[in-house]
Amino acid sequence: MLVLLPPSEGKAAGGSGAPLEPQALSLPGLAGARAAVLEELVELCAGDELKAREVLGLSEGLRGEVAKNAALRSAVARPAGEIYTGVLYDALGLADLPAAARKRADRSLMVFSGLWGAVRVTDRIPSYRCSMGVKLPGLGALGAYWREPMAAVMPEAAGEGLVLDLRSSAYASAWKPKGEVAGRTATVRVLHSQIVDGAEKRSVVSHFNKATKGRLVRDLLVAGAAPATPAELVTALRDLGYVVEAEAPAKPAGTWSLDVVVTQIH
């Protein structure tokens, strides 16, 4: 099983250790594309701060992120699983997973990134700020920029098993599973169900959507679940107590859509 995750806007900083070693990152086929984004991002942030903030969509209060990006080549690098923070990653709780579950996480979790394309949680990266929605002056919109490089490496990375796609739309734009890979890919949407005036009303709640996805992945890892197909994933999630409604693709090369329905937000 390969689990595709979005990154977090907030990232852990500090710590000690060696700087980035680009050649050691997973998916070496992305090396050239990564180098180009890193070079332009560092150059942008080492120059006009106001322009950098405008390009990156940063407020005055986040001006420190510009200086952080300018120093990416010499900054401390740590495993991506320690760098990414936020609601989803708090719920996932990589740091306190049981040993066997953590090994499964290291093998199966992949985080998409505007700067790196995609990394595994064991890859050592520095804290940075560059979302997939950024449009760099030279390379253009990163979502479009990454499509060709990602299309070249992701089918092999997906292997022959299930692909559980939990990315947000901005990051999903960088790679869309096609062909037989799409047929074994499942996307997940979290819906909050409420009874309003005697009728059920369902809505998507962003914060809780992220938290539920983090818990869902954690539960699968701890349980040692190994679904090989979207249909087996539905069974595994229901066995774990989730309410899941599944929609199989209309075409053989389409992806499965799963709705996880919750009644409480916490």
Order of alpha helices (4+ residues) and beta strands (2+ residues): beta-alpha-alpha-alpha-beta-alpha-alpha-alpha-beta-beta-beta-beta-beta-alpha-alpha-beta-alpha-alpha-beta-beta-alpha-alpha-beta-beta
